[in-house]
Amino acid sequence: MKFNLILLMSIVCTSAYSLNDRYFSRSPKALLMGDAFTSIADDEYTLYYNPAILARHKGLSFWAINPQITVTNILSESDKFSNTGSTTGDFVDNFVDTPIHIGLNASPGFKLGRFGFTAIVNNQTNMNVVNNYTPMLDIDHHYDRGFIAGYGFPLNGDLAFGMSVKYVQRESIFGTYNLLSSTTIDLIDRISNADDVSEYSDLLADAFGKAEGSAWGVDFGLDYVKRKGKNLFTMGLSILDAYTKFNTTSSSRQSSVQAQPLKANFGASYLIKQAGFGVLFSGDIRNLETFELDFSKRIRLGSELILTPALSVLAGLNSGQYSYGIKLDLGAVKTYAGIYGVDIGERANQQTSQRAVIYLSLLDFNFDV
């Protein structure tokens, strides 16, 4: 089947096997900085990290077209992806305990003064085959469409408060499935004999049980900014999805739309800048809302080396997993490319996923008004 099974399932499926990886979207800059972004997020993805940072914004900014692709880094597992085999058994032998990730998203939007609006278009697919003897396929998929709108309120001195509301419609497939069951074997056979790629989505949804639902959500944040010349120190606290409860409206197998967990995050950063050259350091402590998570999984560290106003080199450490890449900003056109790692297990270093990200933003403009 030469990679077909992976591509076909990804049409309807995304993942992270612990809830720590379930977000509506991530900034490509953040991913390449270890996702240590709670106190920095002044780019197109502010509302995904900390709405209080909107209080820093002045004028008008908008970004009309900004697709982002994230995929498993096949270069690190080139032998597996070059020959997936032709049977379910071959696939299991080759990919057991090898996470597969495919993500496609876009977040067009604008900021006007301290107000921000961002559309949500997020299709993520993660799969993982576990257990050689009774092979099971973990799937955690969500396809989200909606919006986030928020405002940053300056408080006394250098402190600001932010709040955002969101509305999201979600399609999802979530669960663990026996790859050797008659249902799955029949599915693979039907997919292999399907004449039209449009049939794959219906076949997979029928076999694994697709659920649909919607939710309103609320986020809160605090932002502290201290400037000294061109140097900048920031701290941020965000409570994301303080209340985001999905109501399942339809389901092909009485399954439910996945929950969107609350996340409380704290971060700090320091920017040293001089004559177009600069260095940015950042750090986050994530998931303050739970005491069960290993402390090492909470830590994010990031850095940016600003070589010119147009070119930066990024690096970071996300729960012990390295990331690195480049940013090229030509004004109306901006792009990021790089490699990043994610610890997707419930415990530290239980399982990791190595991924690549490519981002392109067109018609990206900023005006002082």
N, C-alpha and C positions, 0 to 999 in steps of 0.2 A: 504493500500500500504506500510505500515511499513517502512518508510524512503526511499522507492524506488524513489519517485519523486525527493527528494533532490539529491540522487546519480546520477540519470539519467540525470538531467539537468546539473549537474556539469561536465559531460563528455565533453560538448562543451562550457560551459559558464565560469568569475571572476569579483571581483567588488570593488567598492568603489563608493559611490554615490556622492561624491564630487571628483573633479579631484586631490585633494591633495594626494590621496592614489594610484595614478597610476604611478608605477615605473616599470622598467624592472626587478629589483630584489632588495632585501634587505639583508644585512648581518644579520645572526642570532644573532651575538654578539650585533649588533646595536639595533635590535628589543628588546632585553632584557635590553638594556641601554636607553630605551626611544627613540631610533633612533637618539640620539645626537652624530653623528659620522662624521660630515663634516671635523673636524680637526684631527681625529684619524685614519681613514680608512687605516690601514697598513696591513690588512688581505687579503683574497682572493677577497674581494669585493671593492678594491680601486677604480676601474674604474666606479663603480656605484655611488660613492660619490664625489671624488675629484682627478682628474688625476695628480695634482701637487704633491701629496704625493708619487708618484713613484720616485721622486728625492731623497727620503730618502733611497731607497732600494739599497742593494749591493748584489752581487753574483747571484745565481740562486735559484729560488723557483718555485715549480710546485705542482699542486693538480689535480689529475686525475679523482677522483670519489667523488663528494660531493653533494648528493641529500639532499633536504630540503623539509619538509612538514609543511604547516601551515593550521590549521583547526579551525573552531569555537569551542570554549571551551564548549563541551557538558556537562561537569560536572556542569557548572553554570546554565544550563537549562536542567537538566537531565529528568525532567518530560515530557517536550515537545518532546525531541528526542527519548524517550522510547516508545511513542505512538503517531504516526503522524496521525492516522485515516486512513480510507479507501476510502474517497471521497475528491473531490476538496474542498467542504465546510468544512470538518473536518480539512484539511490542512490549509485553510485560518484562521479558528478560532484559531488554535493552534499556527501558526507562524506569524500572523500579527504583523508588526513592530519588528520582530526578525531577524536580519541580519544573513545570512548563508554564510560562507566563506570556500572555499577549494582551497589550492594552492600547486602546485608541481613545483619545479624548480631545476636546477643544473647549475653550472657555472665553469666547468673545465677550467684550464688555466695555465699560467706561467708568471713569471717576470724574465727578464734577465737584470741585471743592472738597468737602469732607464726606460727600456721598459717593457710594460705589455700587455698581450693578454688574453682575457676572452671570452669564448663562452657563448651565451645566449640561455637558454632553460627554458622558463617561461610560465607555464599554470596556470592561476588564474581564479577562479570563485567566484563571489559574487552575491547573490540574496537577495531580500527583498520584502515581501508582505506588501502593504500599503492599508489602507481604508477598513474597515469592510463591508460597504454597497455596494461599487463597487470595489471589490478587484482587485488590479493591482500588477503585478509582475515586479519589477525593475531588470534588468539584465545588468551587465557590464562585459563582458568576453573578454579576449585577450590571445591568445596562440602565443608566440613570439619565433622565432628562428633566431639566427644571431651571431654577434660577436662585441666586442669592442677592439680596439687597441689604446694605448696611450703612451706618453713619458713625463717624468718630466725633466724640464730644470732648473738647479741651476742658480740663479741670484746672485747679490752682497750679501755677508754676509749670513744670515740665511734664505733668501727668495728664493722661487722657483716658477716657472710657469709650468703649465701642460696643455696638450691638448690631446684630444682623438677623434677618429672617430668611428662610428658604422654603421653597416648595419643590418637591421631587417626585417624579413618577419612576417606579423601578420595576424592571423585569428581572427575574432571578432564577437560577438553578443552584441548589445548595444541598449537598449531602454526600454520602459514601455509597458506591455502587459496586456490586460484584461483577468483575470483568468476564467471568466465566459462566455467568448465569445465562439461561436461555434467552432472556430479554436482550441482554447486551450482545450476545453472539448474533441473534436475529437482526439487531440494529445494524451491526457492522456489515452483515450480508446485504441488508436493504440499502445501506449507504453506498456500498460498492457497486450496486446495480442501478442506482438512481440515474436518471437521464439528465436531470436539471439540478444545478447547484442550489436553486431556490427551495428544493425539496428537503435539503439537509436540516434546515432549522426546524421544520415541522416534525421530522423524524426524531430528532434529538429531544425536542420539547415533549413529545409524546412518551419517549422512553424514560426520561429522567424526571419529568414533572416540572414544568415551568410555572412560576407564580408571578402575579402582577399585583402591584399596590401603589399607594401614594402616601405622602407624609408632609406635614408642615414642621419646620424645625426652627430653633432659636440658638444663637451663639452669643457669647459675651467675651470681652477682653479688656485688659489694661495695658497701657503703653507708657513707658518712662523714657524720656530723651534728654540727654545732657550734651551740649556742644561746647567745645573749647577750640576756637579757631576752626580749622577744617577737620579736626578730629571729632568723632561722634561715639558716645557710649549710649547703649539702649538696653532696656529690660522689658520683658513682656510676659503677661500671664493670659492664657486663653482657656475658655471653657467651651468646647465645641460640642454641638449636638446636646446641649443641656436638656433639651426635650425634642427628640425626633423619633416619633413612634409611627412605624409603617402599619397601615391597615390593608390587609390582603383583600383585593377586590375580585380576583379570579385565580383559579389554580386547576391545572390539568390532572393533578394527582393528590389533591387535598394537602398540598404543601403550603408553607407560608413564606412570605418575603423575608429575607434576612433582616435582623435587627441592625440598627445603626448605633453603636455604643457611644456613650458619653466619653469624652477625653478632656482631661485637664493637663495643660502643659505650661512649663515655665522656661524662659530662655533669656540669654544675655549676649551682647555682641559689642565689639570695639573696632572702630574703623580709624585707621591712620592714613591720612591722605596728604600728598604734597605734589603740586605742579603736575597733575594728571596721573601720577603714580600713587598706588595705595595698597594697603594690606588690610584685610578684614578677617577677624576671628569671631567665631560664634560657638555657643554651646546651649543645648537644651536638656532638660529633664522632663521626660514624658510620662504620661499615664499616672499622674498624681492621685487619681481617683481610686486606685486599687493598690493594696499592699501585697497582693499575691504574685505580681510580676517580678522576676529576677531584676535586681538593680542594674546589672550590666545591660539589660535589654532596654532600659529607660534612657541611656546616655546617647546623645548625639553631639558630634563635634564637627565643625566646618571651618573652611578658610577660602579666601579668594585673593589672588594676586592680581591686582589691576595694573597691567603693563601699559596700556594706553586707554583713552576713553572708549575705544572700540573693541579692545581685546583683553580678556581676562582668562586666567587659569584657575580652575576650581578643584578642591579636594576635600574629603571628609571621612568621617568614621561614624557609621550608623549601627549601633548595637554591636560593635566590633567588626563590622563589614566595611571594607574600603570603597571609596568612590572617587572618581576623578574625571575631568573633562574640560572643555573650553567653551567660552562664550564669545560670540562675534556680534557686535551691535553696530549696524550701519545706519541707524536712524529709523527709517521706515521699514527696514528689514532687520530682524534679529534672529539668531539661531544659537542653539545649544546642542552639543553632542558629547557623549561620554558613557562610562561604565559605572554601575553602582551595585552594591550588594544589599540584600535584605535578609534579616534573620526572621524566618516565617514560623519557627517552632514555638510551642508554648513555653519551652525552657530555653535558656541561652545556649546557642551553638547546637541545638537539637537538629535543626535543618536550616540550610541557607539557600538563597536563590540569587544567582548572578545574572544581572540584567543590563541591557543597553537602552539608552534614551536618545531620541532625536526630536528636536523641537524647532519649529519655524513659525515666526510671527511676521505677517505682512500687513501693511497699512497700520503701522504702530506709530502714533503721533502724540506729542505732548505740547500743550500751549499754556503760556502764562496769561491769565485773564484777570 
